[in-house]
Amino acid sequence: MTTVGEMGETALIEHITDRVRRASPLQTMGGRIITGIGDDAAVWRVGGVQAATTDTMVEGVHFRTSTVSWADVGWKAWASNVSDIAAMGGVPVAGLVTLGLPSSLDVSDIDALYDGFLEACSSYGTELMGGDIVGAPISFVTVAMTGVCSATPLTRGAARPGDVLAVSGPLGASRGGLILLEDGAPLDTPARQALALAHRRPTARTDASAVIRRLGVRCAMDLSDGLAADLPKLARASGVSLQVDTDQVPVADALRTEFRPEALRLALGGGEDYELLFAGPSDIVAAAVSEIPGSSVIGDVMEGNAGRVAYVAGRGERLSLNIEGWEHLR
């Protein structure tokens, strides 16, 4: 076994460059990429509206190697950025990776991390085009990604009174998986295995993004911090209030199986599902829901205090819910 300290920065960069070049020979996006990993900067041709995003995962904050593999970390770091581009109605193109590494970390862990990156690249048709490595007391992974939009991007600020709200699929599975993994529960049932996989390998909903973009939806965001935390963000950005029918919120089947008494609460408050929350005229949203398996209309957009979210049960009974999603620095 060799640590990154023993290998050194230059040799490690060459090692990573060689692995990425062998796995990803710059063939995506119709030859738009001119230079990828291994030069001073990545260079590509791109037309239309462009999108860019970045996200960081810190060991001990966003992941623990006792519950996820380094390959899982690579997958999730890449997929979370793909999800951000998809939430804007864009097509992800390529990304850069910055690593902060303690010198004691083994090179085999970096190989596994890049296995996860490259699996995600293959799944989403994207390129890993380079990045940076720095020494750090704890491990962190930053991905910066670019994409293109063929038309007006989807935004959080485009919901209007009279619109309806929908989500692209069931919620809460990632949170349920995290609970099981942190508790050390045996993954001895199909439901538990599904929950663990949802946490370790979340899916960015590029398919749902394509549908809602084609049908003319203009308002969307991805659910990375949890529905309860992200609803007010959309409401504030659009200057509207929202009403959500909790009976219509889709809850992951495996979550109901393993956490039945708390399933709805976990679905509302759990993060890292990466489903899309979107809003638009009822006929357009209904058409989208009919094309996206597992999606559901969950509420209404109304005039009122910007950022206010009210929860009701099926017959209109007002609910008082104290549910918070993920928030850094709290």
Secondary structure, 3 states (H helix, E strand, C coil): CCEHHHHCHHHHHHHHHHHHHHHCCCCCHHHCEEECCCCCCCEECCCCEEEEEEEEEEECCCECCCCCCHHHHHHHHHHHHHHHHHHCCCEEEEEEEEEEECCCCEHHHHHHHHHHHHHHHHHHCCEEEEEEEEECCCCEEEEEEEEEECCCCCEHHHCCCCCEEEECCCECHHHHHHHHHHHCCCCCCHHHHHHHHHHHCCCCCHHHHHHHHHHCCCEEEECCCCHHHHHHHHHHHHCCEEEEEHHHCCECHHHHHHCHHHHHHHHHHCCCCCCEEEEECHHHHHHHHHHCCCCEEEEEEECCCCCCEEEECCCCCEECCCCCCCCCCC
